[in-house]
């Protein structure tokens, strides 16, 4: 058999005649115009012919079709489901083997664009005149669209079956005409019937199972939905197989024919029993909660963060002073009702809660602007709700009026502070014993200073160790007779020294125990003042000035004591009381200096007359050179006298002695003259002074010069003592002054610092190296009285941190619009674990009785009141508090 030309119809007949030609032309015409692909293959599988429709059906050009065999790999043959297409399933092999026709054999190929096509093949064998298989002809139809639709339908039905089988609801399909219902879903779980049992229940029987009280309403809802052609949703109680009822939510729709008549009803029955029971329980719980909240006068609030809407219960409105609910609460209104001093705290806590994904709870106490004009406190508790991505959605909780509790706490705090301030910072020494005990329970700082005891001595401290024998007897008699009041006794310090004192005894309740308190006032300074009144007239006049200033100081102390209750909240008096013992010591020092100088002047007066007479006679008999030296020395005596340390003094004496020996003096004389010269405070022996040492009257001159030095030193000591007392009085007056106007005034920052340094002079001189670095800065607008309290707290904290031994650097720097004041100490530093807490109220690291924990909190508030800020840096050996104060108003 020869192949036909490409695309030409093969010769199927050997008949001759017009009829054969006509049939051939007709067959060719049919093949050309057919929309079905017609393909002719030889028994070897080569494609001999393909009609034009083959290109669109098979998706490749006609010449490419004729170049392939039936099983060419380019077809990418697969079964309909995508699996391999077996040889025994291929229509060519079937026809070739059975010599029989085949119909509708389906498989898939990919066209030239890679698009999958689904094909249906009908084939038949073609025989020659002797009955031998000559060729095979196949008709191929593109069924891609039908296959894809069928697959989609199957997928849809599969999904529907899966959903209904897994659904927690009962899905039904009711044929309204015949009442037949098809069910799927959670039939057994809801009704107790099996699927087979329920399929037997018709529409009428199904309606009977609806609770009688709900049936009329349910049927009415079905009828209205059917008439209005809308979806329906209804709730009713439905009887189960076991006789009980479940709460059903039924949602569905009707289908209508062309005439508008409903012929099918689709729906789903959902079991809402648990939800209904939960709603009933919730309503009962909410009712009980509302009753409990009303009884506790507690309100409820919620805040929709996204919608910016706030809900308040009636009790919440009442707490905020609006029982009539005569306004709509908004975020702006809520902020308006919040006390201005608590807005920052409210914003900070809210921001932290929203940003910290680990936090859910909310608790805040703040003040509110109540319509009655009084201070009210509220406590809000709540929790935050977040979306799946962590964003805050809603906050809700409760609010309670805690005004009475806060007022009670404040009254208790003020009472405790008043007692603590008076007890710890009083100038009087306080000592507390159990009524039946012999050992001390507690004592204040003034007692430690007066008697020389430390806190660790407390457990060993006994009353008999503090008094003389006679005084102890006197105290015991008073206690035995249950007497109170004051009595003058003699006390004994830790080192054994006795001193006169005035003691007052009082029985009282201390820390829930019956106790006895001893108030001890040191009378030693008064005794010394009495003795000083006997000095000469010049000293007496100066003592009168000192006495006058002392009286003013005592009056200032009394005034401060009387106003202590009013000033306790600012803690300024506590700091002042702490300094009273030191100030008394500071006054006693210049008084002692005056007394010593006066004694020296009396000794000087006895010697000066004879020495001055010998000097006048001697100076007239010496050469002019020696006279000039003496006048130079006398003129220099009015300059400040140079003092040396012990080591420096020994070195200068040794060097002066060597100079004298080198100039011919004997060792004994050189030693005597070198020592006398250093005592004059002149220093090294210069060459210009050597002629004086060769004078016959050297000892007369040295004796006279020594008396002159003594006179000037004594008078200068007296003057310094008076100046010192005056300076303390000035500083104390400034410190005790209080401006109640509440307005800023122009004041020098440096003056406020120097006032505090003067007050603390007694503590500074113990072992503190003070360094001051001040810029020249004009007075600024400030509250100077408040700033005194700032420097008092920070300086004393630094001194305590260094145990009164170390370096304190105070810097004042002009920073343009601000003034920066820094205090740097060489203490051990602040533990990083507590650094964030040091400005919190009542937080302190000091032992009980040494600090209230309010100092740095008040410092922080004063600085903020100025519109400034505090920076802190700390490490072992260096702690720096930096205060920034604005210069303007």
C-alpha positions in Angstrom: 0.0 0.0 0.0 1.4 3.4 -1.0 0.8 6.5 1.1 -1.4 9.2 -0.3 -0.2 12.7 -0.8 -0.2 14.9 2.3 -3.7 16.0 3.1 -5.2 14.1 0.1 -7.9 11.6 0.6 -6.7 8.0 0.1 -8.2 5.7 -2.5 -10.8 3.6 -0.8 -12.3 1.9 -4.0 -11.1 0.4 -7.3 -14.5 0.8 -9.0 -14.6 2.6 -12.2 -17.5 4.9 -13.2 -19.0 8.2 -12.5 -20.8 6.9 -9.4 -17.5 6.1 -7.7 -16.1 9.5 -8.4 -19.2 11.1 -7.1 -19.0 9.2 -3.8 -15.3 10.0 -3.4 -16.0 13.7 -3.9 -18.9 13.6 -1.5 -16.7 11.8 1.1 -14.0 14.4 0.7 -16.4 17.2 1.1 -17.8 15.7 4.3 -14.3 15.3 5.8 -13.3 18.9 4.9 -16.4 20.5 6.5 -16.7 18.3 9.5 -15.9 19.8 13.0 -14.8 16.4 14.2 -11.2 15.4 13.6 -11.0 12.5 11.1 -7.7 10.6 11.0 -6.6 7.7 8.9 -3.7 5.4 10.0 -2.0 2.4 8.4 -1.6 -0.8 10.4 1.9 0.3 11.4 0.5 3.4 13.2 1.5 6.0 10.8 -1.0 8.8 10.1 -1.9 8.8 6.5 -4.6 11.5 6.5 -6.1 14.2 8.8 -8.9 16.5 7.8 -8.7 20.3 8.5 -10.7 20.1 11.7 -7.9 18.0 13.2 -5.8 21.1 13.7 -8.3 22.8 16.1 -9.2 19.5 17.8 -5.6 18.3 18.3 -4.1 21.7 18.7 -1.2 21.4 16.2 -0.6 22.1 12.5 -1.7 19.6 9.9 1.8 18.9 8.7 2.9 18.1 12.3 0.0 15.6 12.6 1.0 13.7 9.5 4.6 13.5 10.7 3.6 11.6 13.9 2.6 8.1 14.8 -0.4 7.3 17.0 1.9 6.8 20.0 4.4 9.6 19.4 5.7 11.0 22.8 4.9 14.5 21.6 1.2 13.8 22.2 1.9 13.5 26.0 -1.0 11.0 26.3 -2.5 10.4 29.7 -5.8 9.0 31.1 -8.5 11.5 32.1 -7.4 11.5 35.7 -3.8 12.3 34.7 -2.4 8.8 35.1 -0.5 6.8 32.4 -2.5 5.7 29.3 -1.9 2.0 29.0 -1.3 0.3 25.7 -4.3 -2.0 26.1 -6.6 1.0 26.6 -5.5 2.7 23.4 -8.2 2.6 20.6 -5.6 1.9 17.8 -4.4 -1.2 19.6 -7.9 -2.4 20.4 -9.1 -2.0 16.7 -5.8 -3.6 15.4 -6.2 -6.6 17.7 -10.0 -7.2 17.6 -10.7 -5.9 14.0 -13.8 -4.4 15.6 -15.0 -0.8 15.9 -14.6 1.1 19.2 -16.7 4.0 20.6 -16.1 6.8 23.1 -12.7 5.9 24.4 -11.4 8.9 26.3 -8.0 10.2 27.2 -6.0 13.5 27.4 -3.2 15.1 25.4 -1.3 18.5 25.5 -1.4 20.8 22.5 1.4 22.9 21.1 0.8 25.6 23.7 1.0 23.1 26.6 -2.8 23.2 27.2 -4.4 20.0 28.2 -7.2 18.7 25.9 -9.6 15.9 26.7 -10.6 13.8 23.7 -13.4 11.2 22.9 -12.3 8.6 20.1 -14.5 6.5 17.9 -12.6 4.1 15.5 -13.2 1.4 12.9 -11.1 -0.9 10.7 -11.0 -0.6 6.8 -10.6 -3.9 4.8 -9.6 -4.5 1.1 -11.4 -6.7 -1.5 -9.9 -9.8 0.0 -10.8 -8.9 3.6 -7.4 -7.9 4.8 -7.0 -5.0 7.2 -6.0 -2.1 5.0 -6.1 0.9 7.4 -7.8 2.3 10.5 -10.0 5.4 10.6 -10.8 7.4 13.8 -13.2 10.2 14.6 -11.8 12.4 17.4 -14.1 14.9 19.4 -12.8 17.6 21.7 -14.7 17.1 25.0 -12.5 19.4 27.2 -15.3 21.7 28.1 -17.7 18.9 29.2 -15.0 17.2 31.2 -14.0 20.3 33.0 -17.7 21.0 33.9 -18.1 17.5 35.1 -15.0 17.7 37.2 -16.2 21.0 38.7 -19.6 19.4 39.4 -18.0 16.4 41.1 -15.7 18.7 43.2 -18.7 20.8 44.2 -20.7 17.7 45.2 -17.7 16.3 47.0 -17.3 19.6 48.9 -21.0 19.7 49.7 -20.9 16.1 51.0 -17.8 16.8 53.1 -19.1 20.0 54.6 -22.5 18.5 55.4 -20.9 15.4 56.9 -18.5 17.4 59.0 -21.1 20.2 59.9 -22.3 20.6 63.4 -25.7 21.5 61.9 -28.4 19.6 60.2 -28.7 20.4 56.5 -32.0 19.6 54.7 -33.4 19.8 51.2 -37.3 19.6 51.2 -39.3 18.9 48.1 -42.4 21.0 48.9 -44.6 19.2 46.4 -44.3 15.7 47.8 -42.9 16.5 51.3 -39.8 14.4 50.8 -36.8 15.7 52.9 -33.2 14.9 52.3 -31.0 15.3 55.4 -27.3 15.5 56.1 -24.9 16.7 58.8 -25.1 16.3 62.6 -28.5 14.5 62.7 -27.7 12.1 65.4 -25.8 14.6 67.5 -28.8 17.1 67.6 -31.9 14.8 67.5 -30.7 11.4 68.7 -32.1 9.8 65.5 -29.9 8.0 63.1 -29.7 9.3 59.5 -31.9 6.4 58.3 -34.5 7.0 61.0 -34.6 10.7 60.2 -34.9 10.2 56.4 -38.2 8.4 57.1 -39.6 11.5 58.9 -41.6 13.6 56.5 -42.4 17.3 56.5 -45.5 17.0 58.6 -43.9 14.7 61.1 -41.0 17.1 61.3 -43.4 20.0 62.1 -44.9 18.0 64.9 -41.6 17.8 66.7 -41.5 21.6 67.1 -42.4 22.7 70.6 -46.2 23.6 70.7 -45.5 27.1 72.2 -43.1 27.8 69.2 -44.9 26.2 66.4 -47.3 28.9 65.3 -44.7 31.6 65.3 -42.2 29.3 63.4 -44.8 28.4 60.7 -45.7 32.1 60.4 -42.0 33.0 59.8 -41.7 30.3 57.1 -44.9 31.5 55.3 -43.7 35.2 55.4 -40.3 34.3 54.0 -42.0 32.2 51.2 -44.4 35.0 50.4 -41.8 37.7 50.4 -39.2 35.6 48.7 -36.6 36.3 51.4 -34.3 34.2 53.5 -35.7 33.0 56.8 -34.0 32.7 60.2 -36.0 31.6 63.2 -35.5 30.1 66.7 -37.6 27.3 68.2 -37.4 24.4 70.6 -37.3 21.0 68.9 -38.1 17.6 70.5 -35.4 14.9 70.3 -35.8 11.1 70.0 -35.5 10.8 73.8 -38.3 13.3 74.5 -36.2 16.3 75.6 -36.0 19.6 73.8 -33.0 21.4 72.2 -32.9 25.1 71.1 -32.6 25.3 67.3 -31.6 28.2 65.0 -33.0 27.5 61.5 -31.7 29.4 58.6 -32.7 28.8 54.9 -34.2 29.9 51.6 -36.9 28.9 49.1 -36.5 28.1 45.4 -39.2 29.2 43.0 -40.3 28.0 39.5 -41.1 30.2 36.5 -44.6 30.9 37.8 -43.2 32.2 41.2 -44.3 29.1 43.1 -42.0 27.7 45.8 -41.0 24.2 45.0 -37.9 23.5 47.2 -36.8 24.6 50.6 -33.1 24.5 51.6 -31.9 25.2 55.2 -29.7 24.3 58.1 -30.7 23.6 61.7 -28.0 24.6 64.3 -28.1 23.5 68.0 -28.0 26.6 70.1 -28.9 24.8 73.4 -25.5 25.4 75.1 -25.4 29.0 73.9 -28.9 29.7 75.2 -28.1 28.1 78.6 -24.9 30.1 78.7 -26.8 33.3 77.9 -29.3 32.5 80.7 -26.4 31.9 83.1 -24.6 35.0 81.9 -27.7 37.1 82.5 -28.1 35.7 86.0 -24.3 36.3 86.6 -24.5 39.8 85.2 -27.5 40.5 87.5 -25.6 39.3 90.5 -22.5 41.3 89.4 -24.6 44.5 89.0 -26.1 44.0 92.5 -22.6 43.4 94.0 -21.1 46.4 92.2 -24.0 48.6 93.4 -23.5 47.4 96.9 -19.7 48.1 96.7 -20.4 51.4 95.0 -18.2 50.2 92.1 -18.6 51.3 88.5 -17.9 49.6 85.2 -16.2 51.2 82.2 -15.0 50.1 78.8 -13.0 51.9 76.1 -13.2 50.9 72.4 -9.8 52.1 71.3 -10.4 52.0 67.6 -13.8 53.7 67.7 -12.6 56.1 70.4 -15.8 55.5 72.4 -16.1 55.1 76.2 -18.9 53.4 78.1 -19.7 54.2 81.8 -22.2 52.5 84.0 -24.5 54.6 86.1 -22.4 53.9 89.2 -19.3 55.2 87.3 -21.1 58.5 86.5 -22.0 58.8 90.2 -18.4 58.3 91.3 -17.3 61.1 89.0 -20.0 63.3 90.4 -22.6 63.1 87.6 -25.4 60.9 88.9 -27.8 62.2 86.3 -25.6 61.1 83.4 -26.1 64.5 81.9 -23.2 64.3 79.4 -21.7 61.8 76.9 -18.3 60.7 78.1 -15.5 61.0 75.5 -11.7 60.6 75.6 -11.5 64.4 75.8 -14.1 64.7 78.6 -12.3 61.9 80.5 -8.9 63.7 80.3 -10.7 66.9 81.4 -12.0 65.1 84.5 -8.5 63.7 85.4 -6.4 65.9 87.7 -3.7 67.7 85.7 -0.9 66.4 88.0 -1.9 62.8 87.2 -2.3 63.1 83.4 1.4 62.3 82.8 1.2 59.1 84.9 -2.1 58.1 83.2 -0.6 58.5 79.8 2.6 56.7 80.8 0.8 53.7 82.3 -1.7 53.5 79.3 1.2 53.6 76.8 3.2 50.9 78.6 0.1 48.6 78.7 -0.6 49.0 75.0 3.1 48.5 73.9 4.0 45.6 76.2 2.5 42.5 74.7 3.1 40.6 77.9 0.9 42.9 80.0 -2.9 42.4 80.2 -3.8 43.9 83.5 -4.4 47.6 84.3 -4.4 49.3 87.7 -4.1 53.0 88.4 -4.9 55.3 91.3 -5.4 59.0 90.4 -7.2 62.2 91.4 -10.2 63.5 89.6 -11.7 67.0 89.1 -15.0 66.4 91.1 -17.9 68.9 90.6 -18.0 69.4 94.4 -14.6 71.1 94.3 -13.0 68.7 96.8 -10.1 66.3 96.2 -11.4 62.8 95.1 -9.4 59.7 94.4 -10.4 56.8 92.2 -8.9 53.4 91.6 -9.4 51.9 88.1 -8.8 48.2 87.5 -9.1 46.5 84.1 -7.6 44.5 81.3 -6.8 45.0 77.6 -8.0 42.9 74.7 -5.8 42.5 71.7 -6.3 41.4 68.1 -4.5 38.3 66.7 -1.6 40.5 65.5 -1.2 42.0 69.0 -2.8 45.4 68.4 -4.9 46.7 71.3 -8.7 46.7 70.6 -10.5 47.3 73.8 -9.9 48.1 77.5 -12.5 47.4 80.2 -12.8 47.1 83.9 -14.1 48.7 87.2 -13.6 52.0 89.0 -14.0 52.6 92.8 -14.0 55.8 94.8 -11.1 55.5 97.3 -11.1 59.0 98.6 -11.7 58.1 102.2 -9.0 55.5 102.2 -6.5 57.9 100.6 -7.4 60.7 103.1 -6.8 58.2 106.0 -3.5 57.1 104.5 -2.4 60.7 104.1 -3.4 61.6 107.7 -1.5 58.5 108.9 1.6 59.4 106.7 1.6 63.0 108.0 1.3 61.8 111.6 4.2 59.3 111.1 6.3 61.9 109.4 5.6 64.5 112.1 6.7 62.0 114.8 9.7 60.7 112.7 10.9 64.3 111.9 10.6 65.4 115.5 12.1 62.2 116.9 15.0 61.8 114.5 15.9 65.5 113.8 15.3 67.1 117.1 18.2 68.8 118.9 17.2 66.9 122.0 18.5 63.4 122.6 15.7 60.9 122.8 16.0 57.4 124.4 13.2 54.8 124.6 13.1 51.8 127.0 10.5 49.1 127.7 8.6 50.0 130.8 9.8 46.8 132.5 13.1 46.5 130.6 16.6 47.6 131.3 17.9 47.8 127.8 17.2 50.5 125.2 14.7 49.9 122.4 15.5 52.9 120.2 17.3 56.3 120.2 17.6 59.2 117.8 20.5 60.8 115.9 20.9 63.6 118.5 21.5 60.9 121.2 24.2 59.3 119.1 26.0 62.6 118.7 25.6 63.6 122.3 26.6 60.3 123.9 29.0 58.9 121.3 27.1 55.7 120.7 26.4 54.0 117.3 23.4 52.0 116.1 25.2 48.7 116.7 25.4 49.5 120.4 21.7 49.5 120.8 21.4 45.9 122.1 24.0 46.5 124.8 22.8 50.0 125.9 21.6 50.1 129.6 20.3 53.1 131.5 22.8 52.7 134.3 25.7 53.2 131.9 24.3 56.6 130.9 24.0 58.3 134.3 26.0 59.1 137.4 25.1 57.1 140.5 23.2 59.9 142.1 21.3 60.7 138.9 20.4 57.1 138.4 18.9 57.1 141.9 17.0 60.3 141.2 15.5 58.8 138.0 14.4 55.6 139.7 12.7 57.5 142.5 10.7 59.5 139.9 9.7 56.3 138.0 8.7 54.6 141.3 6.6 57.6 142.3 5.1 57.7 138.8 6.3 61.3 138.4 6.8 63.1 135.1 8.4 66.4 134.3 12.0 67.6 134.0 15.0 67.2 136.3 18.6 68.3 136.1 21.0 65.4 136.3 24.6 64.3 135.3 25.0 62.1 132.3 27.9 59.9 131.1 29.1 59.5 127.6 30.4 56.3 126.0 34.0 57.5 126.6 33.3 58.1 130.3 33.1 61.9 130.2 30.3 63.4 132.4 28.2 66.4 131.4 25.2 68.2 133.0 21.9 67.7 131.3 18.2 68.4 131.7 16.1 65.2 131.3 12.3 64.8 130.9 10.5 61.5 131.4 7.3 60.4 129.7 5.4 57.1 129.7 3.7 56.3 126.3 2.7 53.5 123.9 5.5 52.8 121.4 5.2 50.1 118.7 2.3 48.5 120.7 4.4 48.3 123.9 4.3 50.3 127.1 7.5 52.3 127.0 9.4 55.1 128.8 10.9 58.0 126.8 13.8 60.1 128.0 14.3 63.5 126.5 17.9 64.7 127.3 19.1 68.3 126.7 22.9 69.0 127.0 23.4 71.9 129.5 27.2 72.1 128.9 27.0 75.0 126.4 24.9 77.0 128.8 27.4 76.4 131.6 30.2 77.5 129.4 28.3 80.6 128.4 27.8 81.5 132.0 31.6 81.2 132.7 32.4 83.4 129.7 30.4 86.3 131.1 33.3 86.9 133.6 35.9 88.0 130.9 37.1 91.6 130.5 35.0 94.4 129.1 36.1 94.1 125.4 35.4 90.4 125.3 32.2 90.9 127.3 30.9 93.3 124.6 31.7 90.7 121.9 30.0 88.0 124.1 26.9 90.2 124.3 26.8 90.3 120.5 27.2 86.5 120.5 24.6 86.1 123.2 22.2 88.3 121.3 22.8 86.3 118.2 22.4 83.1 120.2 19.0 84.3 121.5 17.9 85.1 118.0 19.0 81.7 117.0 17.0 80.1 119.8 14.0 82.2 118.9 14.5 81.0 115.3 14.6 77.5 116.6 11.5 77.9 118.6 9.7 79.5 115.6 10.8 76.6 113.5 9.5 74.1 116.2 6.1 75.9 116.3 5.7 75.7 112.5 7.1 72.2 112.3 3.7 70.6 111.8 2.9 73.0 108.9 6.3 72.4 107.2 6.5 68.6 107.7 5.2 67.8 104.2 8.1 69.6 102.5 10.6 67.8 104.8 12.6 71.0 105.1 12.2 71.2 108.8 13.4 67.6 109.1 16.7 68.6 107.4 16.9 71.7 109.7 16.3 69.6 112.8 19.0 67.2 111.7 21.5 70.1 111.6 20.7 71.7 115.0 23.2 69.7 116.9 25.9 70.5 114.3 25.0 74.2 114.4 25.2 74.3 118.2 28.6 72.7 117.9 29.5 75.3 115.3 28.6 78.1 117.7 30.4 76.5 120.6 33.6 76.4 118.6 33.9 80.2 118.1 32.8 80.7 121.7 35.7 78.4 122.8 38.0 80.3 120.5 37.0 83.6 122.1 37.5 82.2 125.6 41.0 80.8 124.8 42.0 84.0 123.1 40.8 86.0 126.1 43.0 83.9 128.4 45.9 84.3 126.1 45.4 88.1 126.1 45.4 88.2 129.9 48.8 86.3 129.9 50.0 88.6 127.1 49.0 91.7 129.1 51.3 90.7 132.0 54.3 90.3 129.8 53.8 93.0 127.2 54.6 96.0 129.3 58.1 94.9 130.3 58.8 93.5 126.8 57.7 96.6 125.0 59.9 98.8 127.3 63.0 96.7 126.6 62.2 96.8 122.9 62.0 100.6 122.7 65.2 101.0 124.6 67.0 98.3 122.5 65.9 99.6 119.1 67.4 103.0 119.8 70.8 101.4 120.4 71.1 99.3 117.2 72.3 100.2 113.7 69.9 101.5 111.1 70.2 98.2 109.2 68.7 96.3 112.1 66.0 98.9 112.6 64.9 98.6 109.0 64.7 94.8 109.4 62.6 95.1 112.5 60.2 97.6 110.9 59.9 95.3 107.8 59.0 92.4 110.1 56.5 94.4 112.1 54.8 95.7 109.0 54.4 92.1 107.7 52.8 91.0 110.9 49.5 92.4 109.8 49.5 89.9 106.9 47.8 86.5 107.3 50.1 84.3 109.4 51.5 81.3 107.6 50.8 78.0 109.4 52.7 74.7 108.8 52.1 71.1 109.2 54.2 69.3 111.7 56.5 67.9 109.0 56.9 71.2 107.3 57.7 72.9 110.6 60.4 70.4 111.4 61.9 70.8 107.9 62.0 74.6 108.2 63.5 74.6 111.7 66.2 72.2 110.4 67.0 74.3 107.4 67.1 77.5 109.4 69.4 75.9 111.9 71.8 74.8 109.1 71.9 78.4 107.8 72.7 79.8 111.2 75.5 77.2 111.8 76.9 78.0 108.4 77.1 81.7 109.5 79.0 81.0 112.7 76.3 80.3 115.3 76.7 77.6 117.9 74.5 74.6 117.6 72.5 75.4 120.8 71.9 79.0 119.8 71.2 78.0 116.2 68.5 75.6 117.4 66.9 78.1 119.8 66.8 80.9 117.2 65.6 78.6 114.3 62.7 77.5 116.4 61.8 81.1 117.5 61.9 82.3 113.9 59.5 79.5 112.7 57.1 80.3 115.5 56.9 83.9 114.2 55.3 82.4 111.1 57.9 84.2 108.8 59.2 81.0 107.2 62.7 80.4 105.9 65.5 82.5 107.2 66.5 84.7 104.3 70.0 86.3 104.0 68.6 89.8 104.5 67.5 88.9 108.1 71.0 87.6 109.2 72.3 91.0 110.5 69.5 90.9 113.1 70.7 87.6 114.5 74.1 89.1 115.2 72.5 91.9 117.3 73.2 92.0 121.0 69.5 92.5 121.6 68.3 89.5 119.5 66.5 87.8 122.4 64.7 91.1 123.3 63.6 91.5 119.7 62.4 87.9 119.4 60.5 88.1 122.7 58.8 91.3 121.6 58.0 90.0 118.1 56.5 86.8 119.6 54.2 88.9 121.8 53.2 91.0 118.8 52.4 87.8 116.9 50.4 86.5 119.9 48.4 89.7 120.1 47.5 89.7 116.4 46.7 86.1 116.4 44.3 86.4 119.4 42.5 89.5 118.0 42.2 87.8 114.6 40.9 84.6 116.3 38.2 86.7 118.1 37.2 88.5 114.9 37.0 85.2 113.0 34.9 83.7 115.7 32.4 86.6 115.6 32.4 86.5 111.8 31.8 82.8 111.9 28.8 83.1 114.2 27.4 86.0 112.1 27.7 83.9 109.0 25.9 80.9 110.6 23.1 83.2 111.8 22.8 84.7 108.3 22.7 81.3 106.6 20.2 79.9 109.2 17.9 82.9 108.7 18.0 82.3 104.9 17.4 78.6 105.4 14.5 79.0 107.8 12.8 81.7 105.7 9.8 80.5 103.7 8.1 82.3 100.8 4.5 81.4 100.8 3.6 83.6 97.8 4.1 80.7 95.3 5.6 83.1 92.7 9.0 82.9 91.2 11.5 85.6 92.0 14.9 86.5 90.8 17.6 85.0 93.0 21.2 83.8 92.8 21.6 80.1 92.5 25.1 80.4 94.0 23.8 82.1 97.1 21.3 79.3 97.8 24.1 76.7 97.4 26.4 78.7 99.7 23.7 79.0 102.4 23.4 75.2 102.5 27.2 74.8 102.6 27.4 77.1 105.5 24.7 75.2 107.4 26.6 71.9 106.7 30.1 73.4 107.5 30.4 71.1 110.6 29.9 68.0 108.5 32.0 69.2 105.6 35.1 69.8 107.7 35.3 66.3 109.1 36.9 64.8 106.1 35.4 66.2 103.0 37.4 67.8 100.2 35.1 70.4 98.7 35.7 71.7 95.2 33.6 74.5 93.7 33.5 75.2 89.9 31.2 78.2 89.4 30.5 80.1 86.2 29.5 83.7 86.5 25.7 83.5 86.2 23.1 86.3 86.7 20.2 85.7 89.1 17.4 83.7 87.5 13.6 83.4 88.1 13.1 80.6 90.6 11.7 79.5 93.9 14.8 80.0 96.1 13.3 78.5 99.3 12.5 75.3 97.4 16.0 75.2 95.9 17.5 75.4 99.4 15.6 72.1 100.1 17.0 70.6 96.8 20.6 71.4 97.8 20.1 70.3 101.4 18.9 66.8 100.3 21.4 66.2 97.6 24.5 67.5 99.6 23.6 65.6 102.7 22.8 62.4 100.7 26.3 62.7 99.2 27.9 63.2 102.6 26.1 60.2 104.0 27.1 58.1 100.9 30.8 59.0 101.5 30.4 58.4 105.3 31.5 62.1 105.6 35.0 61.3 104.1 35.7 61.9 100.4 35.5 64.4 97.6 32.5 66.6 96.8 32.6 68.6 93.6 29.9 71.3 93.0 29.7 72.7 89.5 27.5 75.5 88.2 27.6 76.0 84.4 25.8 78.4 82.0 24.1 76.2 79.3 22.4 79.0 77.3 18.7 78.8 78.2 19.4 76.6 81.2 21.7 76.6 84.3 23.3 73.3 85.1 24.2 72.5 88.7 25.9 69.2 89.3 26.9 67.5 92.5 29.6 64.8 92.2 30.7 62.6 95.1 33.2 59.9 95.5 30.8 57.5 97.3 30.3 53.8 96.4 27.6 54.6 93.7 24.0 53.6 93.4 23.1 50.0 92.7 21.8 49.8 89.0 19.0 47.5 90.3 17.5 50.3 92.4 18.5 53.3 90.3 15.0 53.5 88.7 13.3 53.6 92.2 15.3 56.3 94.0 12.8 59.1 93.0 9.8 57.0 94.1 8.0 58.2 97.3 8.9 56.3 100.5 11.8 54.4 98.8 15.0 54.5 100.9 18.1 52.5 101.3 18.9 54.0 104.7 18.3 52.0 107.9 15.0 52.3 109.7 14.8 55.7 111.5 17.3 57.4 109.2 15.2 58.3 106.2 11.6 58.8 105.2 12.2 58.1 101.6 10.7 61.4 100.6 13.8 63.5 100.0 14.6 62.7 96.4 10.9 62.5 95.5 10.4 66.1 96.7 13.6 67.1 95.0 12.3 65.7 91.7 8.9 67.5 92.2 10.7 70.8 93.0 12.8 70.6 89.8 9.8 69.7 87.7 7.9 72.6 89.3 10.7 74.8 87.9 10.3 73.2 84.5 13.7 71.6 84.8 15.0 68.0 84.8 17.4 65.7 86.8 20.0 63.5 85.2 21.8 60.8 87.1 25.0 58.9 86.3 26.6 56.6 88.9 29.4 54.1 89.2 31.6 53.0 92.1 33.6 56.1 93.2 31.5 58.6 91.1 27.9 59.6 91.5 26.7 62.7 89.7 23.3 64.4 90.1 22.8 67.1 87.4 20.0 69.6 87.8 18.9 71.7 84.8 16.9 74.9 85.6 15.5 77.2 82.9 16.6 80.9 83.2 13.3 82.3 82.1 9.9 82.6 83.7 
